[in-house]
Amino acid sequence: MGYLVLSFTCSAILILLFKVFERNGIPVFQAIVFNYCTAAICGFIFLPDHYTVTSGAFISQPWFPLSMFLGAMFITVFNLTSLTTINFGVSTASVAAKLGLVFPVIFAFFLYNEAFSVLKLVGILFAFAAVVLSSIKEKPAGNTAVRTALTFLPYAVFIGNGACDSVTQFANKRFLMHEGIAEFAMFIFVAAGAIGLVILGFMLISKKSTLNAKSIIGGIALGIPNYLSFLFLLKALATLSWGSSVIFPVSNLGTVAVATLVSFVVFKEKISKINLAGLAFAAVAIILIVLSGN
């Protein structure tokens, strides 16, 4: 349980940091690139055994191609999440990101034959109600075309995070039950960082952007909890007996609750009565889903 709490706490920190970046004029894309570089370095430092990396043996590992694919997905979805946070607020971004729990939960039942119970079903229904109620917000300002485009951001984040969670779930079930967790996490961040550096390099060379020192500091601040969040999630999946149909909803709803409450206290972000009802539903959902896993 400890790994799970640490994972969703770190995930909430990530979303909250995007709000900090907005208020301090930190270029978000640059910060995201340096975040992945930082996460990759953290991954290498904390490897239990460096031989797989230093010897080049990682290339023959069955999880390696999947880590490269996930890295590309991660940096894409992370950018969409940052845009959603800036345009819709912390609570909407966290909810949109974590509504993706529906994908791994469905796969857990139909592909991985995890145990099904009425209590778990009721908890999942409460979870869906929680994310819908929590996401009801005023539309962002701007002209009609811009508003229409921005309206799709939360849905893109929802689909993207659901896909990332599902691929992570597959990797855990297929390759990572006994070993390779730390190496897999590290190479995801290596791939994301490499892609980001190529894009950033092109932007700097073509003078479409200038390097901002604050983005390096922001990237470091973002990269450490980003690495820890994913590592703790993988460890929770490998060590908890609840199954992914319980772990993903608890992790995702925990992120929503922490991010929303902190944004209300620290950033004075408005939370409507409907949004508060969503948080209440989230709390009930977490309790029911945890009880169903015991």
Disulfide bonds with the S-S distance in Angstrom:
none
